[in-house]
Amino acid sequence: MRITIVGTGYVGLVTGTCLAHAGHDVTCVDTQPDRVAAVNSGRPPFYEPELAEMLSSALGEGRLRASNNTAECVASSEITVLAVGTPCCRGEIDLSYLSAAAAEVGKGLRAISDYHTVVVKSTVVPGTTDTLVRDILERASGLSAGSFGLAMNPEFLREGSAVADFMDPDRIVIGHWDEPSGQALAEIYRSFDCPKVFTTLRNAEMTKYASNALLATLISFSNEFAALCEATAGTDVEKVLGALQLDRRLSPVHNSVRIVPGILSYLRAGCGFGGSCLPKDISALRDYAVRQGVVPRLLDAVAAVNASRPAQVVAMAEEALGSLRGADVAVLGLAFKPGTDDVRDSPALAVIHQLEDKGVAVRAYDPMVRAIPGFRVCGSVRQALTGADAAILVTAWPEFADLDWTALSQIMRRPIVVDGRNALAGSNVPEGLNCIPIGRHFRPEGVSLAL
């Protein structure tokens, strides 16, 4: 099918590239000329494993191209997918990008005589597709919904594994205005072997939020217990949650083999969640709940626990040093998770801000993030740790566990590492390094912590 994807961010470009790989003819549209040029030259504007190779292949086969003319691309395609950002502004969802994109799509619909389906893939609160988007499309096109198709198709892509998630989905949710809309959308997923859930537009919108809210809740649940363990002598959150995960309702045993579902990775203590999805979606859902007259008690608690974790790891470093004022502290990891260069709402940024507020000179290092305005980003771990009074490990990049900590501890002014992800658990940590894990009652400086 001929498909137009509006937006070349994580969702838009991954969707367009993967659909081209599946055999469709795809045009990705963006208003920024530099992004259009980057896509047409085979250079994704962000890092995502496997994406560059697949994009290059799709371009070479003539199945994908980029443009900045939305209306023209819509007029020459059969399906248009809206995949623009829906950021959070002062606690509310910002639909300005979606509104502008829908207006341009509506202009393109004027030139079409055949049935054309418009699909919202952006994350939006329930009632957005069948009110705001539909109204804009109808005004801009002069047509009524039914003359064109309208669908909602939420994405369930994890940064760092987005291509794999798209190509091998666990489910595809298809919200539709009418049956032809749903069938048109289902056609582009014909080759995908997974459950396809056909439902209403609002159910599809709500499903996306339910998914992200559950993931955020699991993380904050884990971090609540980390805080409890940090306040309780003789407890270890890794042991507690490890035992919890062995519940057969969480990790069932089949033919004497224990199955460990991927969702259990969210039942791990850390510095809190970040990225482009969970923080903004929790904020948007809380605001939506209040506007519907529902008090979002659980979501409020999830957000509060998440906001508290960066301060806790900073407090652990402060207690280890006695005082942070005038100290040099290395922050290891800037991306909100391994496998990406995305720093949006990263806990590392909150950690750095709190350190700076306490008079700390901060130097940071991340394998994928080379520069952030206003922060000192070092070119190597050694550069970041040389002369440091302490280090705080915030992003669990696998390479951090494989470092020669014996040598690195010797170049630090004071060999103290607060392991905010327990990423060094099980690694060969030398006796001379005071490694302080999260989720355990804090021990005085100089007392070795067995990992």
VENRAGI-V58700 format. One record per helix or strand of 2 or more residues. SS is the DSSP state (hx for helix, st for strand). FROM is the first residue (numbers start at 1). LEN is the number of residues. Records with the same first field share a line. If there is no record, write none. Layout:
SS=FROM-LEN, FROM-LEN
//
This chain:
st=2-5, 25-5, 64-4, 79-4, 88-2, 92-2, 117-4, 148-5, 171-6, 195-5, 253-2, 257-2, 328-5, 361-5, 390-4, 416-4, 434-4
hx=10-12, 33-8, 51-10, 70-6, 96-14, 128-14, 162-6, 179-10, 201-30, 237-8, 262-5, 278-14, 297-25, 347-11, 381-5, 398-4, 405-7
//
